[in-house]
Amino acid sequence: MSDNSQHERRQAVALAYQGDGAPHVVAKGYGDMASRIIEAAKENDIFVHDAPALVNMLMQLDLDEKIPPELYQVIAELLVWVRDLVPESD
């Protein structure tokens, strides 16, 4: 595998937010594991957002680690954006 194909390897991070404290990493992986994380999210109607720069930063966190304060703003904006995508139920 060349350095370039290694760099382009698929990666995914799953976050959970319970409404208290900061969101935390619940799953992460490369290659086949990344594909399984994305597929599981889609099967469970969980929004999948493609933001390679953000994923690169989140991949540095450990499982169950809360996101650092420097990512609060971008994650909050993403959560609001996702919330606005979901139609309100009656």
OpenMM code with the backbone's topology and positions (N, CA, C; nanometers):
from openmm import Vec3, app, unit

residues = "MET SER ASP ASN SER GLN HIS GLU ARG ARG GLN ALA VAL ALA LEU ALA TYR GLN GLY ASP GLY ALA PRO HIS VAL VAL ALA LYS GLY TYR GLY ASP MET ALA SER ARG ILE ILE GLU ALA ALA LYS GLU ASN ASP ILE PHE VAL HIS ASP ALA PRO ALA LEU VAL ASN MET LEU MET GLN LEU ASP LEU ASP GLU LYS ILE PRO PRO GLU LEU TYR GLN VAL ILE ALA GLU LEU LEU VAL TRP VAL ARG ASP LEU VAL PRO GLU SER ASP".split()
positions = [
    Vec3(0.0849, -0.1175, 0.0000),
    Vec3(0.0000, 0.0000, 0.0000),
    Vec3(0.0893, 0.1235, 0.0000),
    Vec3(0.0632, 0.2149, -0.0898),
    Vec3(0.1453, 0.3355, -0.0975),
    Vec3(0.1082, 0.4323, 0.0139),
    Vec3(0.1970, 0.5290, 0.0366),
    Vec3(0.1676, 0.6307, 0.1383),
    Vec3(0.0406, 0.7061, 0.1041),
    Vec3(0.0184, 0.7317, -0.0252),
    Vec3(-0.0987, 0.8071, -0.0670),
    Vec3(-0.2276, 0.7294, -0.0397),
    Vec3(-0.2316, 0.5997, -0.0724),
    Vec3(-0.3531, 0.5229, -0.0476),
    Vec3(-0.3751, 0.5037, 0.1019),
    Vec3(-0.2680, 0.4945, 0.1792),
    Vec3(-0.2792, 0.4856, 0.3243),
    Vec3(-0.3443, 0.6124, 0.3780),
    Vec3(-0.3030, 0.7286, 0.3239),
    Vec3(-0.3567, 0.8567, 0.3685),
    Vec3(-0.5056, 0.8694, 0.3346),
    Vec3(-0.5483, 0.8109, 0.2224),
    Vec3(-0.6854, 0.8233, 0.1770),
    Vec3(-0.7772, 0.7162, 0.2349),
    Vec3(-0.7280, 0.6332, 0.3221),
    Vec3(-0.8075, 0.5253, 0.3814),
    Vec3(-0.9296, 0.5839, 0.4529),
    Vec3(-1.0434, 0.5188, 0.4348),
    Vec3(-1.1690, 0.5654, 0.4954),
    Vec3(-1.1595, 0.5605, 0.6477),
    Vec3(-1.2158, 0.6604, 0.7124),
    Vec3(-1.2195, 0.6643, 0.8585),
    Vec3(-1.3539, 0.7197, 0.9026),
    Vec3(-1.3948, 0.6791, 1.0220),
    Vec3(-1.5241, 0.7238, 1.0747),
    Vec3(-1.5169, 0.7331, 1.2266),
    Vec3(-1.5911, 0.8295, 1.2783),
    Vec3(-1.6036, 0.8489, 1.4226),
    Vec3(-1.7515, 0.8679, 1.4534),
    Vec3(-1.7991, 0.8004, 1.5566),
    Vec3(-1.9373, 0.8169, 1.6013),
    Vec3(-1.9366, 0.8875, 1.7359),
    Vec3(-2.0208, 0.9889, 1.7471),
    Vec3(-2.0342, 1.0639, 1.8718),
    Vec3(-2.1718, 1.0389, 1.9318),
    Vec3(-2.1791, 1.0483, 2.0622),
    Vec3(-2.3072, 1.0412, 2.1327),
    Vec3(-2.3190, 1.1650, 2.2196),
    Vec3(-2.4401, 1.2161, 2.2284),
    Vec3(-2.4661, 1.3327, 2.3129),
    Vec3(-2.5940, 1.3075, 2.3895),
    Vec3(-2.5845, 1.3087, 2.5197),
    Vec3(-2.6991, 1.2794, 2.6059),
    Vec3(-2.7690, 1.4054, 2.6559),
    Vec3(-2.7195, 1.5235, 2.6179),
    Vec3(-2.7811, 1.6476, 2.6621),
    Vec3(-2.7141, 1.7056, 2.7853),
    Vec3(-2.6196, 1.6339, 2.8421),
    Vec3(-2.5453, 1.6844, 2.9577),
    Vec3(-2.3961, 1.6650, 2.9312),
    Vec3(-2.3190, 1.7655, 2.9621),
    Vec3(-2.1763, 1.7568, 2.9346),
    Vec3(-2.1491, 1.7642, 2.7853),
    Vec3(-2.0321, 1.7220, 2.7465),
    Vec3(-1.9913, 1.7276, 2.6064),
    Vec3(-2.0197, 1.5947, 2.5371),
    Vec3(-2.0407, 1.5987, 2.4050),
    Vec3(-2.0509, 1.4735, 2.3308),
    Vec3(-1.9233, 1.3922, 2.3492),
    Vec3(-1.9348, 1.2603, 2.3364),
    Vec3(-1.8175, 1.1751, 2.3520),
    Vec3(-1.8110, 1.0723, 2.2404),
    Vec3(-1.6920, 1.0196, 2.2179),
    Vec3(-1.6658, 0.9225, 2.1119),
    Vec3(-1.7170, 0.7856, 2.1561),
    Vec3(-1.8052, 0.7268, 2.0749),
    Vec3(-1.8584, 0.5940, 2.1075),
    Vec3(-1.8064, 0.4865, 2.0118),
    Vec3(-1.7531, 0.5272, 1.8975),
    Vec3(-1.6945, 0.4315, 1.8037),
    Vec3(-1.6024, 0.5069, 1.7095),
    Vec3(-1.4992, 0.4390, 1.6630),
    Vec3(-1.4114, 0.4978, 1.5630),
    Vec3(-1.3350, 0.3850, 1.4953),
    Vec3(-1.2942, 0.4101, 1.3723),
    Vec3(-1.2187, 0.3078, 1.3031),
    Vec3(-1.1801, 0.3496, 1.1627),
    Vec3(-1.0943, 0.2673, 1.1026),
    Vec3(-1.0449, 0.2876, 0.9668),
    Vec3(-1.0914, 0.1735, 0.8779),
    Vec3(-1.0925, 0.1973, 0.7477),
    Vec3(-1.1180, 0.0922, 0.6501),
    Vec3(-1.2513, 0.0228, 0.6700),
    Vec3(-1.2462, -0.1116, 0.6844),
    Vec3(-1.3688, -0.1902, 0.7007),
    Vec3(-1.4462, -0.1499, 0.8254),
    Vec3(-1.3755, -0.1205, 0.9334),
    Vec3(-1.4431, -0.0779, 1.0562),
    Vec3(-1.5168, 0.0539, 1.0332),
    Vec3(-1.4558, 0.1461, 0.9620),
    Vec3(-1.5211, 0.2734, 0.9304),
    Vec3(-1.6473, 0.2483, 0.8486),
    Vec3(-1.6375, 0.1593, 0.7512),
    Vec3(-1.7548, 0.1264, 0.6692),
    Vec3(-1.8660, 0.0667, 0.7535),
    Vec3(-1.8315, -0.0171, 0.8490),
    Vec3(-1.9329, -0.0782, 0.9356),
    Vec3(-1.9983, 0.0259, 1.0264),
    Vec3(-1.9205, 0.1205, 1.0766),
    Vec3(-1.9751, 0.2279, 1.1602),
    Vec3(-2.0750, 0.3106, 1.0794),
    Vec3(-2.0376, 0.3466, 0.9578),
    Vec3(-2.1243, 0.4274, 0.8724),
    Vec3(-2.2509, 0.3506, 0.8359),
    Vec3(-2.2367, 0.2246, 0.7996),
    Vec3(-2.3523, 0.1423, 0.7642),
    Vec3(-2.4470, 0.1261, 0.8830),
    Vec3(-2.3925, 0.1022, 1.0018),
    Vec3(-2.4766, 0.0874, 1.1219),
    Vec3(-2.5524, 0.2165, 1.1498),
    Vec3(-2.4870, 0.3293, 1.1314),
    Vec3(-2.5546, 0.4580, 1.1522),
    Vec3(-2.6707, 0.4733, 1.0546),
    Vec3(-2.6454, 0.4458, 0.9283),
    Vec3(-2.7510, 0.4600, 0.8277),
    Vec3(-2.8668, 0.3644, 0.8544),
    Vec3(-2.8367, 0.2413, 0.8936),
    Vec3(-2.9417, 0.1432, 0.9230),
    Vec3(-3.0292, 0.1863, 1.0406),
    Vec3(-2.9731, 0.2680, 1.1296),
    Vec3(-3.0460, 0.3140, 1.2477),
    Vec3(-3.0932, 0.4585, 1.2337),
    Vec3(-3.0972, 0.5065, 1.1104),
    Vec3(-3.1419, 0.6429, 1.0804),
    Vec3(-3.0661, 0.7490, 1.1592),
    Vec3(-2.9379, 0.7261, 1.1761),
    Vec3(-2.8506, 0.8237, 1.2407),
    Vec3(-2.7796, 0.9009, 1.1307),
    Vec3(-2.7830, 1.0314, 1.1407),
    Vec3(-2.7249, 1.1162, 1.0375),
    Vec3(-2.5743, 1.0926, 1.0257),
    Vec3(-2.5265, 1.0854, 0.9028),
    Vec3(-2.3833, 1.0703, 0.8743),
    Vec3(-2.3381, 1.1968, 0.8039),
    Vec3(-2.2410, 1.2641, 0.8611),
    Vec3(-2.1877, 1.3890, 0.8062),
    Vec3(-2.0451, 1.3651, 0.7597),
    Vec3(-2.0138, 1.4080, 0.6393),
    Vec3(-1.8809, 1.3887, 0.5826),
    Vec3(-1.7993, 1.5165, 0.5986),
    Vec3(-1.7116, 1.5177, 0.6982),
    Vec3(-1.6247, 1.6325, 0.7233),
    Vec3(-1.4853, 1.5792, 0.7567),
    Vec3(-1.4041, 1.5498, 0.6535),
    Vec3(-1.2738, 1.4860, 0.6759),
    Vec3(-1.1842, 1.5557, 0.7779),
    Vec3(-1.1789, 1.6877, 0.7767),
    Vec3(-1.0918, 1.7586, 0.8718),
    Vec3(-1.1386, 1.7359, 1.0151),
    Vec3(-1.2696, 1.7395, 1.0367),
    Vec3(-1.3245, 1.7164, 1.1706),
    Vec3(-1.3012, 1.5716, 1.2134),
    Vec3(-1.3228, 1.4781, 1.1215),
    Vec3(-1.2997, 1.3364, 1.1537),
    Vec3(-1.1534, 1.3151, 1.1915),
    Vec3(-1.0605, 1.3780, 1.1196),
    Vec3(-0.9180, 1.3652, 1.1535),
    Vec3(-0.8912, 1.4092, 1.2967),
    Vec3(-0.9534, 1.5189, 1.3380),
    Vec3(-0.9342, 1.5664, 1.4755),
    Vec3(-0.9960, 1.4698, 1.5765),
    Vec3(-1.1173, 1.4224, 1.5457),
    Vec3(-1.1868, 1.3329, 1.6379),
    Vec3(-1.1196, 1.1958, 1.6479),
    Vec3(-1.0517, 1.1522, 1.5418),
    Vec3(-0.9828, 1.0227, 1.5449),
    Vec3(-0.8702, 1.0221, 1.6490),
    Vec3(-0.8244, 1.1368, 1.6895),
    Vec3(-0.7177, 1.1464, 1.7890),
    Vec3(-0.7679, 1.1213, 1.9310),
    Vec3(-0.8990, 1.1228, 1.9500),
    Vec3(-0.9570, 1.1011, 2.0823),
    Vec3(-0.9708, 0.9519, 2.1097),
    Vec3(-0.9694, 0.9158, 2.2370),
    Vec3(-0.9913, 0.7775, 2.2784),
    Vec3(-1.1401, 0.7482, 2.2842),
    Vec3(-1.1748, 0.6199, 2.2789),
    Vec3(-1.3141, 0.5808, 2.2959),
    Vec3(-1.3647, 0.6301, 2.4310),
    Vec3(-1.4850, 0.6780, 2.4349),
    Vec3(-1.5537, 0.7323, 2.5516),
    Vec3(-1.4967, 0.8657, 2.5991),
    Vec3(-1.3995, 0.9197, 2.5276),
    Vec3(-1.3441, 1.0508, 2.5632),
    Vec3(-1.4371, 1.1607, 2.5136),
    Vec3(-1.4587, 1.2606, 2.5970),
    Vec3(-1.5407, 1.3752, 2.5588),
    Vec3(-1.4632, 1.4631, 2.4623),
    Vec3(-1.5376, 1.5298, 2.3740),
    Vec3(-1.4697, 1.6194, 2.2809),
    Vec3(-1.4061, 1.7339, 2.3596),
    Vec3(-1.2932, 1.7849, 2.3119),
    Vec3(-1.2261, 1.8940, 2.3834),
    Vec3(-1.2988, 2.0267, 2.3609),
    Vec3(-1.2815, 2.1190, 2.4543),
    Vec3(-1.3496, 2.2492, 2.4437),
    Vec3(-1.3276, 2.3207, 2.3107),
    Vec3(-1.2123, 2.3043, 2.2482),
    Vec3(-1.1873, 2.3745, 2.1217),
    Vec3(-1.2762, 2.3234, 2.0076),
    Vec3(-1.3433, 2.2095, 2.0271),
    Vec3(-1.4354, 2.1587, 1.9249),
    Vec3(-1.5819, 2.1818, 1.9605),
    Vec3(-1.6101, 2.2409, 2.0766),
    Vec3(-1.7484, 2.2631, 2.1189),
    Vec3(-1.8285, 2.3401, 2.0140),
    Vec3(-1.7739, 2.4497, 1.9642),
    Vec3(-1.8475, 2.5360, 1.8712),
    Vec3(-1.8846, 2.4607, 1.7438),
    Vec3(-1.7883, 2.3934, 1.6816),
    Vec3(-1.8162, 2.3243, 1.5556),
    Vec3(-1.9129, 2.2080, 1.5763),
    Vec3(-1.9008, 2.1355, 1.6860),
    Vec3(-1.9921, 2.0241, 1.7131),
    Vec3(-2.1318, 2.0778, 1.7465),
    Vec3(-2.1391, 2.1865, 1.8212),
    Vec3(-2.2700, 2.2463, 1.8524),
    Vec3(-2.3400, 2.2913, 1.7248),
    Vec3(-2.2661, 2.3536, 1.6346),
    Vec3(-2.3252, 2.3972, 1.5075),
    Vec3(-2.3710, 2.2765, 1.4256),
    Vec3(-2.2951, 2.1692, 1.4285),
    Vec3(-2.3329, 2.0474, 1.3572),
    Vec3(-2.4599, 1.9864, 1.4172),
    Vec3(-2.4689, 1.9828, 1.5499),
    Vec3(-2.5881, 1.9285, 1.6158),
    Vec3(-2.7128, 2.0119, 1.5840),
    Vec3(-2.6985, 2.1429, 1.5814),
    Vec3(-2.8113, 2.2299, 1.5467),
    Vec3(-2.8518, 2.2061, 1.4012),
    Vec3(-2.7543, 2.1938, 1.3132),
    Vec3(-2.7814, 2.1695, 1.1717),
    Vec3(-2.8558, 2.0371, 1.1529),
    Vec3(-2.8112, 1.9327, 1.2225),
    Vec3(-2.8772, 1.8026, 1.2133),
    Vec3(-3.0197, 1.8114, 1.2688),
    Vec3(-3.0342, 1.8787, 1.3816),
    Vec3(-3.1676, 1.8954, 1.4403),
    Vec3(-3.2631, 1.9628, 1.3417),
    Vec3(-3.2138, 2.0624, 1.2699),
    Vec3(-3.2968, 2.1346, 1.1748),
    Vec3(-3.3309, 2.0499, 1.0514),
    Vec3(-3.2543, 1.9473, 1.0233),
    Vec3(-3.2826, 1.8584, 0.9112),
    Vec3(-3.3983, 1.7641, 0.9392),
    Vec3(-3.4169, 1.7317, 1.0665),
    Vec3(-3.5188, 1.6359, 1.1057),
    Vec3(-3.6536, 1.7060, 1.1143),
    Vec3(-3.7533, 1.6564, 1.0384),
    Vec3(-3.8858, 1.7205, 1.0448),
    Vec3(-3.9476, 1.7036, 1.1832),
    Vec3(-4.0159, 1.8070, 1.2278),
    Vec3(-4.0818, 1.8012, 1.3582),
    Vec3(-4.1983, 1.7042, 1.3522),
    Vec3(-4.2148, 1.6257, 1.4592),
    Vec3(-4.3287, 1.5352, 1.4658),
    Vec3(-4.4447, 1.6051, 1.5363),
    Vec3(-4.5644, 1.5699, 1.4950),
    Vec3(-4.6839, 1.6323, 1.5536),
    Vec3(-4.7213, 1.5718, 1.6849),
] * unit.nanometer
topology = app.Topology()
chain = topology.addChain("A")
for resn in residues:
    res = topology.addResidue(resn, chain)
    for name in ("N", "CA", "C"):
        topology.addAtom(name, app.Element.getBySymbol(name[0]), res)
